[in-house]
Amino acid sequence: MRWFEEAITAHRDASAIFRETGDRHSEGTVLAYLARAQVARDAYSKTAVKLTRVQLFWSELTGQAPSVY
């Protein structure tokens, strides 16, 4: 369980850095990985928020709706 907490913290930090530097692509990627770590830790409501942001980033960057994987 500790690994998930460390991963969540690292991804939150990375997300903040990318947001500050305006790197939307990397921020979206990190948010997707953060969501996966939160799912593994059973934090589903937080995960839904992150994945919604990832979808918005993807749409902005590509002009397409994200595919479901």
KOLNU-102973 format. One record per residue: residue number from 1; residue in one letter; y, x, z of N, C-alpha, C in turn. Coordinates in nm, 4 decimals, decimal comma. Example, Ala and Ser with C-alpha at 12.3 -4.5 7.8 and 13.67 -1.06 7.14 Angstrom:
! KOLNU-102973
1_A_-0,5690_1,3190_0,7800_-0,4500_1,2300_0,7800_-0,3300_1,3200_0,7800
2_S_-0,2250_1,2850_0,7080_-0,1060_1,3670_0,7140_0,0030_1,2900_0,7870
This chain:
! KOLNU-102973
1_M_-0,1190_0,0825_0,0000_0,0000_0,0000_0,0000_0,1258_0,0872_0,0000
2_R_0,1197_0,2017_0,0650_0,2361_0,2902_0,0709_0,2776_0,3368_-0,0687
3_W_0,1809_0,3603_-0,1566_0,2131_0,4047_-0,2926_0,2987_0,3018_-0,3650
4_F_0,2672_0,1750_-0,3449_0,3459_0,0702_-0,4090_0,4900_0,0728_-0,3582
5_E_0,5073_0,0911_-0,2286_0,6417_0,0976_-0,1718_0,7196_0,2156_-0,2298
6_E_0,6541_0,3297_-0,2424_0,7190_0,4477_-0,2994_0,7537_0,4243_-0,4468
7_A_0,6636_0,3609_-0,5191_0,6889_0,3316_-0,6604_0,8047_0,2341_-0,6752
8_I_0,8081_0,1329_-0,5915_0,9152_0,0338_-0,5967_1,0497_0,1002_-0,5675
9_T_1,0545_0,1847_-0,4668_1,1785_0,2554_-0,4332_1,2232_0,3451_-0,5484
10_A_1,1312_0,4202_-0,6052_1,1647_0,5114_-0,7152_1,2152_0,4339_-0,8375
11_H_1,1510_0,3217_-0,8673_1,1934_0,2427_-0,9829_1,3280_0,1751_-0,9588
12_R_1,3529_0,1325_-0,8370_1,4847_0,0751_-0,8051_1,5938_0,1805_-0,8231
13_D_1,5673_0,3020_-0,7734_1,6649_0,4106_-0,7870_1,6902_0,4429_-0,9341
14_A_1,5833_0,4516_-1,0107_1,5973_0,4821_-1,1536_1,6731_0,3711_-1,2255
15_S_1,6436_0,2480_-1,1908_1,7123_0,1347_-1,2519_1,8626_0,1426_-1,2263
16_A_1,9006_0,1763_-1,1046_2,0426_0,1868_-1,0705_2,1101_0,2981_-1,1509
17_I_2,0420_0,4106_-1,1661_2,0975_0,5224_-1,2429_2,1181_0,4816_-1,3882
18_F_2,0171_0,4190_-1,4475_2,0296_0,3775_-1,5871_2,1375_0,2722_-1,6051
19_R_2,1501_0,1817_-1,5070_2,2540_0,0785_-1,5142_2,3925_0,1443_-1,5093
20_E_2,4094_0,2420_-1,4191_2,5380_0,3119_-1,4063_2,5742_0,3895_-1,5324
21_T_2,4745_0,4445_-1,6002_2,5009_0,5241_-1,7203_2,5034_0,4401_-1,8474
22_G_2,4730_0,3103_-1,8346_2,4773_0,2211_-1,9499_2,3566_0,2316_-2,0418
23_D_2,2486_0,2893_-1,9941_2,1268_0,3044_-2,0741_2,0404_0,1800_-2,0554
24_R_2,0690_0,0774_-2,1351_2,0013_-0,0516_-2,1199_1,8531_-0,0433_-2,1544
25_H_1,8189_0,0355_-2,2542_1,6785_0,0475_-2,2938_1,5956_0,1040_-2,1782
26_S_1,6404_0,2133_-2,1207_1,5657_0,2741_-2,0099_1,5658_0,1844_-1,8868
27_E_1,6769_0,1171_-1,8623_1,6816_0,0251_-1,7486_1,5790_-0,0866_-1,7656
28_G_1,5705_-0,1414_-1,8855_1,4719_-0,2460_-1,9115_1,3296_-0,1971_-1,8934
29_T_1,3029_-0,0765_-1,9413_1,1691_-0,0178_-1,9266_1,1343_-0,0009_-1,7796
30_V_1,2274_0,0543_-1,7031_1,2030_0,0766_-1,5602_1,1870_-0,0558_-1,4867
31_L_1,2653_-0,1568_-1,5236_1,2512_-0,2876_-1,4586_1,1137_-0,3478_-1,4851
32_A_1,0600_-0,3249_-1,6045_0,9249_-0,3752_-1,6346_0,8214_-0,3077_-1,5454
33_Y_0,8349_-0,1772_-1,5280_0,7418_-0,1059_-1,4394_0,7618_-0,1475_-1,2936
34_L_0,8856_-0,1709_-1,2554_0,9135_-0,2189_-1,1199_0,8457_-0,3537_-1,0977
35_A_0,8541_-0,4402_-1,1955_0,7894_-0,5713_-1,1840_0,6384_-0,5564_-1,1662
36_R_0,5798_-0,4633_-1,2394_0,4345_-0,4427_-1,2271_0,3978_-0,3950_-1,0865
37_A_0,4798_-0,3074_-1,0299_0,4540_-0,2597_-0,8934_0,4693_-0,3732_-0,7935
38_Q_0,5668_-0,4612_-0,8170_0,5862_-0,5739_-0,7264_0,4721_-0,6739_-0,7362
39_V_0,4171_-0,6932_-0,8551_0,3007_-0,7811_-0,8694_0,1840_-0,7243_-0,7890
40_A_0,1662_-0,5949_-0,7993_0,0561_-0,5310_-0,7256_0,0746_-0,5474_-0,5750
41_R_0,1980_-0,5622_-0,5319_0,2278_-0,5798_-0,3900_0,2457_-0,7273_-0,3528
42_D_0,2198_-0,8161_-0,4454_0,2297_-0,9607_-0,4226_0,3723_-1,0098_-0,3985
43_A_0,4707_-0,9475_-0,4613_0,6098_-0,9898_-0,4482_0,6477_-1,0675_-0,5745
44_Y_0,5887_-1,1839_-0,5918_0,5997_-1,2580_-0,7166_0,7395_-1,3109_-0,7460
45_S_0,8127_-1,3571_-0,6473_0,9462_-1,4111_-0,6753_1,0399_-1,3007_-0,7231
46_K_1,0311_-1,1824_-0,6650_1,1131_-1,0694_-0,7095_1,0718_-1,0267_-0,8492
47_T_0,9434_-1,0335_-0,8764_0,8923_-0,9957_-1,0075_0,9485_-1,0861_-1,1159
48_A_0,9543_-1,2144_-1,0893_1,0064_-1,3102_-1,1882_1,1505_-1,2775_-1,2246
49_V_1,2303_-1,2401_-1,1273_1,3701_-1,2036_-1,1527_1,3766_-1,0798_-1,2416
50_K_1,2967_-0,9782_-1,2109_1,2981_-0,8541_-1,2905_1,2539_-0,8807_-1,4339
51_L_1,1498_-0,9584_-1,4509_1,1001_-0,9842_-1,5853_1,1988_-1,0665_-1,6675
52_T_1,2730_-1,1531_-1,6035_1,3766_-1,2278_-1,6739_1,4841_-1,1329_-1,7250
53_R_1,5232_-1,0361_-1,6425_1,6212_-0,9359_-1,6869_1,5654_-0,8516_-1,8006
54_V_1,4381_-0,8158_-1,7938_1,3757_-0,7379_-1,9010_1,3807_-0,8159_-2,0317
55_Q_1,3515_-0,9445_-2,0261_1,3570_-1,0276_-2,1465_1,4972_-1,0284_-2,2071
56_L_1,5981_-1,0392_-2,1223_1,7363_-1,0390_-2,1713_1,7708_-0,9052_-2,2368
57_F_1,7311_-0,7954_-2,1737_1,7563_-0,6634_-2,2305_1,6890_-0,6506_-2,3662
58_W_1,5640_-0,6921_-2,3731_1,4888_-0,6808_-2,4978_1,5576_-0,7593_-2,6093
59_S_1,5991_-0,8805_-2,5775_1,6659_-0,9641_-2,6773_1,7966_-0,9013_-2,7241
60_E_1,8730_-0,8441_-2,6312_1,9989_-0,7787_-2,6666_1,9751_-0,6564_-2,7553
61_L_1,8730_-0,5784_-2,7225_1,8482_-0,4534_-2,7948_1,7869_-0,4748_-2,9315
62_T_1,7017_-0,5754_-2,9457_1,6282_-0,5923_-3,0697_1,6709_-0,7134_-3,1516
63_G_1,7384_-0,8060_-3,0885_1,7740_-0,9295_-3,1570_1,6547_-1,0231_-3,1719
64_Q_1,5454_-0,9929_-3,1035_1,4233_-1,0743_-3,1110_1,3810_-1,1147_-2,9715
65_A_1,3073_-1,2230_-2,9665_1,2476_-1,2637_-2,8391_1,1318_-1,1687_-2,8076
66_P_1,1131_-1,1337_-2,6814_1,0027_-1,0428_-2,6467_0,8683_-1,1093_-2,6684
67_S_0,7709_-1,0300_-2,7055_0,6343_-1,0819_-2,7211_0,5657_-1,0770_-2,5846
68_V_0,4723_-1,1632_-2,5657_0,3950_-1,1677_-2,4424_0,2760_-1,0755_-2,4586
69_Y_0,2560_-0,9892_-2,3625_0,1426_-0,8957_-2,3695_0,0501_-0,9152_-2,2561
